[in-house]
Amino acid sequence: MRLFTITSASALALLLAASPVAAQARWTVEVRGGANVNANQFATADLKSGIGFGGALGVRILPDLFAYGGWDWQHHRAKAPVSA
């Protein structure tokens, strides 16, 4: 029970700290990265874990309209080439 309480309090504190107090700015830029872990097998290839990164750019056009575009690159290592 103590672990649940500590985890819940930590998650709540993280959510409150991440929430912006001010209104959203006109321009936004986002850069992200992460690890890729395969959930199952793809065709006959044995996929290994890999990396990924990406970014996005957004602009507020109207008070209720926001345009958003981005690009991501994800890489999974495989022992053999993937053939369908």
C-alpha positions as CSV (number, residue, x, y, z in Angstrom):
1,M,0.0,0.0,0.0
2,R,2.9,2.3,0.8
3,L,4.4,1.8,-2.7
4,F,1.0,2.7,-4.3
5,T,0.8,5.9,-2.2
6,I,4.3,7.0,-3.1
7,T,3.8,6.2,-6.8
8,S,0.4,8.0,-6.9
9,A,1.8,11.1,-5.2
10,S,4.8,11.1,-7.5
11,A,2.6,10.8,-10.6
12,L,0.3,13.6,-9.4
13,A,3.2,15.9,-8.7
14,L,4.7,15.2,-12.1
15,L,1.4,16.0,-13.8
16,L,0.9,19.2,-11.9
17,A,4.5,20.3,-12.6
18,A,4.1,19.6,-16.4
19,S,0.8,21.6,-16.8
20,P,1.4,25.1,-18.1
21,V,-0.3,27.9,-16.1
22,A,-0.2,30.4,-19.0
23,A,-2.0,30.2,-22.3
24,Q,-0.4,28.4,-25.2
25,A,2.2,30.3,-27.1
26,R,1.8,31.1,-30.8
27,W,4.8,28.9,-31.9
28,T,5.8,25.5,-30.4
29,V,8.8,23.4,-31.1
30,E,9.1,19.8,-29.8
31,V,12.1,17.5,-29.9
32,R,11.8,13.9,-28.7
33,G,13.8,10.7,-28.5
34,G,13.3,7.2,-27.2
35,A,14.0,3.5,-27.3
36,N,12.2,1.0,-29.5
37,V,11.5,-2.5,-28.2
38,N,9.7,-5.0,-30.5
39,A,6.4,-6.4,-29.3
40,N,6.4,-9.3,-31.7
41,Q,8.2,-10.8,-34.7
42,F,8.0,-9.1,-38.2
43,A,7.8,-11.7,-41.0
44,T,10.9,-13.9,-40.5
45,A,13.2,-11.2,-39.2
46,D,14.3,-11.2,-35.6
47,L,14.0,-7.6,-34.6
48,K,16.2,-6.2,-31.9
49,S,15.7,-3.1,-29.8
50,G,16.6,0.2,-31.4
51,I,16.4,4.0,-31.1
52,G,14.2,6.7,-32.4
53,F,14.0,10.5,-32.5
54,G,11.9,13.2,-34.1
55,G,10.6,16.7,-33.9
56,A,7.6,18.8,-34.5
57,L,6.6,22.4,-35.2
58,G,3.3,24.0,-34.5
59,V,1.7,27.4,-35.0
60,R,-1.6,28.9,-33.7
61,I,-3.5,30.2,-36.7
62,L,-6.7,31.2,-34.9
63,P,-7.7,31.1,-31.3
64,D,-9.3,27.6,-31.8
65,L,-7.1,26.4,-34.7
66,F,-3.6,25.1,-34.4
67,A,-1.5,23.7,-37.3
68,Y,1.0,21.0,-36.3
69,G,3.5,19.0,-38.4
70,G,6.4,16.7,-37.5
71,W,8.9,14.1,-38.5
72,D,10.0,10.9,-36.7
73,W,12.8,8.4,-37.5
74,Q,12.6,4.9,-35.8
75,H,15.3,2.2,-36.2
76,H,15.1,-1.5,-35.3
77,R,18.1,-3.6,-35.7
78,A,17.6,-7.0,-37.4
79,K,20.0,-9.9,-37.6
80,A,19.0,-10.6,-41.3
81,P,17.5,-8.3,-43.9
82,V,13.7,-8.1,-43.8
83,S,12.1,-9.9,-46.8
84,A,8.4,-10.2,-47.4
